């Protein structure tokens, strides 16, 4: 079990599951003492409709696994970037192991949007995504809300793909972030999974 305030981080992506609706992804936009705000989640241009006092299951992806908890909708605002105010969960429980094997492998990586380029160092990777150190330029990319692409090399192979921010926090006061590879028919997930096995054995 992990304290809720350690898991609820501004700009972190979370999943929401409400009764009779599909899972939605939202971004944490603001924190208060016992409340956190999320944007209005949309899926295929359909917004997630919640009501005050409705119970919601939430999930958070972290480096060591996927954690879940339950919360309640406390308030609703008109701001699309701070639409639902949810009660801060007391605890999160680990719900399942990582889908992909993760390998500690350090190498330089490049993140790009249409207007910003950021160089940083990869901490580890899996077939699902990578964990990196957050530099000032990478923080600008995260805040830009533009499409993000990563360019990296593992062994003798290099590739690039679109990514999205999965989580962001500090470990020992060092800012780090996890990025999820967005589904891409050209993304060699099987090869990346093999690399992860190779570099952990």
Protein Blocks (a to p, Z undefined) as FASTA:
>chain_A
ZZfklmmcghiacddddehiacdddddfbdcfkbccdddddeehiacdddehiacddddd
dfkbccddddddfbdcfbfklmbccdddfbdcdfbdcfbdcdddddddddddfkbccddd
dfbdcfkbccddddfklmmmmmnopacdddddehjbccddddddfbdcdeehiacddddd
dddfklcfklmmmmmmmmmZZ
